[in-house]
Amino acid sequence: MKSLQTIQKTFGVFKTLTKIGMILSFVWAGLAALGLIFGVIWYNGGSVVGLDQALMLDLTATGGLNEMIAVLLVDTVFALTDGILLAFALRYFKAELADGTPFTKRGADEILHLGIRNIVLPLVASILAAVVCQLFDQLHSAGRDWGNLSSLCTGIALILASIIFRYGAELEEQVK
């Protein structure tokens, strides 16, 4: 049973880290959206928080309004996607800790769904980002890697883990 206690402590740590990551992702999405709103106001000659357009244009030199909108919209989309994925992971960790073991059918289903979402959501975010860049006539949002190989590999690993957890749940069921 010492191994199970180690697993539970590890899942508790990952639950905490996931919660922090989720909060930071949603904060980043909010800041990017706020920056987008402020940027549009500044580009149209308005003033926000007492800062005038000339100062803000000097501080945030970009290729123009279209580039700024595209970059901030893409950042918002990716940050929201990351936050949503982390929220699903947090839900799994909470359920696993409540069950006391990863070897339950419900837990196996949860991690299977998490694996599928980990494959699909980043792909959808990349497609949305490409559409945004096309709409605003930008080749590619600056500074963002849109590769999905890591999320694909993680999703596959989670799906495989769900199969192992389901098998463990079946073994525990046979013992009872």
N, C-alpha and C positions, 0 to 999 in steps of 0.2 A: 504493500500500500504506500510505501514511501515514494514510489514512482508517480502514483496518482497525485500525491500531495505536491510534488515538484511540478507536475503538469498544471495543476490548479493555480499554483503560485505564478507560474509563467504566464498562464492565461490572464491572471489578474494584472500582471505588469503590462501585457499587451493591450488589455482593455483600457488601462489608464493612458497608454501612449496613443492608442487609437482615438480616444476621446479628445486628447490634446490636438492631435492632427486634424480631426474633424472640425473642431472649433477654429483652429488657425486657417483651415481651408475656407470656411464660411466667412471668416473675417476678411480674408484676402479677396474673396468674391465681392463682398460688400464694398471694400475699399476701391477695387477696380471699377465697380459700377458707379460709385461716388465720384471717382476721378473722371469717368466718362461724362457724367452730368456736368461737373465743374468745367471740364475741358471744353465742352460744347458752349457753355455760357461764356467762358473766356474768349473763345474764338469768335464769338458773335459780339464782342465788345462789352460784355457785362463784367461785373465785379462780384467776387465771392469772398467772404470773410475779409473784406477790406483790401484785398490784393488786386491790383489793376492788371489789365490785359498785357501791357508791355512787359512788366516784370515777369509774369507767368510765361509769356512766350520765350523770354530769355532763359528762364529756368527749365523749361520743358521743350527745348528745340526738337522738333520732329519734322518729318517730311510733309506735314500738312494735316489738315483736319481728317481726311480719309484714313491716313495711316494711324493717327491717334485713336480714332473710333474703332478701327479694325483690331489694333493691338489690345485695347482695353476690353472690347467685346470678347475676343478670343481668350484673354486671361480670365474673364468672368466665367465663360463656359467651362474652361478646364478646371478652375477652382471649384465651381459648383459640382462638377462631375467627381472630382476627388473627394469633396465633402460628402456627397451622396454615397459613394462607395465606402467611405470610412464609417458612415452612419449604419450601413448594412453590416459591416464588420463588427461594429460596437454591439449591435443587436445580437449577433451570433455569440460574441464573448459573454454578454450578459446571460443569455440562455444556457450556455455551456456551464458557466459558474453556478447558475441556479440548479442545473441538473446534477452537478458534482462530478461529471465525467463527459469526455467527448464522445463516448461510445453509446449514443442513443440514436434511434431512427430520426427523431426530430432534428437533432444536431447534424446528422449526416445530410438530411434534406436542406437544412439551412446553409451548410457549407457548399453543397452542390449549387444552390441558387446563387451564392456569393461568387463562386467560380464562374458561372455563366455571366453574371453581371459584370465581373471583372474583365471579361472578354468583350462584351457588347457595349457597355457604357463608354469606355475610352474610344472605341471605334465610332460611335455616334458623335462624340465630342469632336473628333477629328473631322468628320464629315461636316458638322455644323461650322467648325472653324474654317474649313475650306470654302464653304458657301459665303461666310462673312467676308473673307478675304477677296473672293471673287466679286461680291456686291460692292465692295469699297475699292476695287481695282488695285489690290495689293497682291504681290506675288506670294508672299509667305510672311506670317506674323514674325516680327523680329524676336530672336532669342528663345524661341519655343521649339522643342523637338516634338514632332507629332508622331514619332514612331510608336507602334503598339506592341512591339515584340515582348517587352517586359510584362505588360499586362496580359498578353496572350499566354506566356509561360506561367505566370502566376495563376491565371484562371485554370489552366490545365492541371497545375499542381494541386489546386484546391479541389478540382473535380476528382482527381485521383485520391486525395485525402478523404473525400466523402465516401468513396468506395471502401477504403480501409476502415473508416469509422463505422460504416454500416455493417461491415463484416464483424467488427468488434462488438457491436450492439447485438448482432445475431448470436455470437458466442456467449455473451452475458445472459441473453434470454434462455439459451439452452441450459446454462448452469442453474438457473432459477427453476 
